[in-house]
Amino acid sequence: MDPQAAQVTEQRGSLKSLAASCAILAGVLAPLTAAIAVWAYSRSALVGVAAAAIAGGVCWLSACLALVSVYLGQRLNNPVGGILAGMFFRMGLPLGAGLAIQQSHAPLAAAGSFLMILGLYFVALVVETILSIKFVPRSIAGPASGSSGGAANGPSVASGVSGR
């Protein structure tokens, strides 16, 4: 194995990279949360600001936990498990928090906290998905450039089926 490739793989999956990814998420979500808080203040006063802060915190926490899951999945040689756990945190935490707020806290629900969570969730999902690519190593044993296997070069599946 190439030592330089091993160093790149180590850098791609380091704790420092994980912390930087969570900081990038905060850097993207914080200004958006602040803008939503300004809008929410005009609608619902301080309750709207609280709803925006809760929505931003929930979305940041869920995206960071999803990144940690992907990171741990790669470290434990279980990438599929890491991705599935990441999906649980990425979707379950915002949905659960939003539903809990809707059912148990009428002022936050009236301020539109669930809608804020959904809006920030979408942004966090896009950013977290892009950032999680850093933790997935590139394929070392990719197909050779001259090998057949593509749709144009490889054998057709339909050619082996009788009657076609």
C-alpha positions in Angstrom: 0.0 0.0 0.0 1.2 3.5 -0.8 2.3 5.4 2.4 1.0 8.6 0.9 -2.4 7.1 0.3 -2.5 5.7 3.8 -1.7 9.2 5.2 -4.5 10.8 3.1 -7.0 8.1 4.3 -5.9 8.8 7.9 -6.4 12.5 7.4 -9.8 12.0 5.9 -11.1 10.1 8.9 -9.5 11.9 11.8 -11.1 13.2 15.0 -9.8 16.7 13.9 -11.7 16.3 10.7 -14.8 15.3 12.5 -14.6 18.3 14.8 -14.0 20.6 11.8 -17.0 19.2 10.1 -19.2 19.9 13.1 -17.8 23.5 13.2 -18.6 23.9 9.5 -22.1 22.8 10.2 -22.4 25.3 13.0 -21.0 28.0 10.7 -23.7 27.3 8.1 -26.6 26.8 10.5 -25.9 29.7 12.9 -26.4 32.6 10.5 -29.5 30.9 9.0 -30.9 30.3 12.5 -30.2 33.9 13.3 -32.1 35.1 10.2 -35.0 32.8 11.1 -35.0 34.2 14.6 -35.2 37.8 13.4 -38.2 36.7 11.2 -39.7 34.7 14.1 -39.3 37.7 16.5 -41.5 39.8 14.2 -44.2 37.1 14.3 -44.0 35.8 17.9 -41.6 37.9 19.9 -39.2 36.1 22.2 -41.1 32.8 21.9 -40.2 32.9 18.2 -36.6 33.4 18.9 -36.6 30.5 21.3 -38.3 28.3 18.7 -35.6 29.3 16.1 -32.8 28.6 18.6 -34.3 25.2 19.5 -34.7 24.3 15.8 -31.1 25.3 15.1 -29.8 23.4 18.0 -31.8 20.2 17.2 -30.7 20.3 13.6 -27.1 20.9 14.4 -27.0 18.2 17.0 -28.7 15.6 14.8 -26.3 16.4 11.9 -23.3 16.1 14.2 -24.5 12.8 15.6 -25.0 11.6 12.1 -21.4 12.6 11.2 -20.1 10.8 14.4 -22.0 7.7 13.3 -20.5 7.7 9.9 -17.1 8.3 11.4 -17.5 5.4 13.9 -18.9 3.1 11.2 -15.7 3.6 9.1 -13.4 3.2 12.2 -15.2 0.0 13.2 -15.2 -1.4 9.6 -19.0 -1.3 9.5 -19.7 1.5 7.1 -23.3 0.4 6.4 -24.1 0.3 10.1 -22.6 3.8 10.5 -24.7 5.1 7.7 -27.9 3.5 9.1 -27.2 4.9 12.5 -26.5 8.3 10.9 -29.9 8.1 9.2 -31.6 7.4 12.6 -30.0 10.5 14.2 -30.3 12.6 11.1 -34.1 12.0 10.7 -35.3 10.7 14.0 -34.0 13.4 16.3 -35.5 16.4 14.3 -38.8 14.5 13.7 -39.1 13.4 17.3 -38.3 16.9 18.7 -40.7 18.6 16.2 -43.5 16.2 17.1 -42.8 16.5 20.8 -42.9 20.3 20.6 -46.1 20.3 18.6 -47.8 18.0 21.1 -46.6 19.4 24.4 -45.7 23.1 24.0 -48.4 25.2 22.4 -46.5 28.6 22.3 -43.5 27.1 20.5 -45.9 25.2 18.2 -47.8 28.4 17.4 -44.5 30.2 16.7 -43.8 27.6 13.9 -41.0 25.6 15.5 -41.8 22.5 13.4 -41.6 24.5 10.2 -38.3 26.0 11.4 -37.0 22.5 12.1 -38.0 21.3 8.7 -36.3 24.2 6.9 -33.1 23.9 8.9 -33.2 20.2 8.6 -33.0 20.4 4.8 -30.0 22.7 4.9 -28.3 20.5 7.6 -29.0 17.4 5.5 -27.3 18.8 2.4 -24.3 20.1 4.3 -23.9 17.0 6.5 -24.1 14.7 3.4 -21.3 16.7 1.7 -19.2 16.6 4.8 -19.7 12.9 5.5 -18.1 12.1 2.2 -14.8 13.0 3.9 -15.1 10.0 6.1 -15.7 7.4 3.4 -12.4 6.2 1.9 -12.1 6.3 -1.9 -12.1 2.9 -3.6 -8.5 1.7 -4.0 -9.3 -1.2 -6.3 -11.4 0.6 -9.0 -11.9 -0.9 -12.5 -9.0 -0.5 -14.9 -9.4 2.0 -17.6 -9.1 -0.6 -20.4 -11.3 -3.2 -18.8 -14.8 -4.0 -20.1 -17.6 -3.7 -17.7 -19.4 -0.6 -18.7 -22.7 -0.5 -20.5 -21.1 0.1 -23.9 -18.2 -2.3 -23.5 -19.6 -5.1 -21.4 -21.9 -8.0 -22.3 -25.5 -7.2 -22.5 -27.8 -8.9 -19.9 -30.6 -9.2 -22.5 -28.3 -11.2 -24.9 -28.4 -14.2 -22.6 -32.2 -14.2 -22.4 -33.9 -16.4 -24.9 -36.6 -14.9 -27.1 -35.0 -11.5 -27.5 
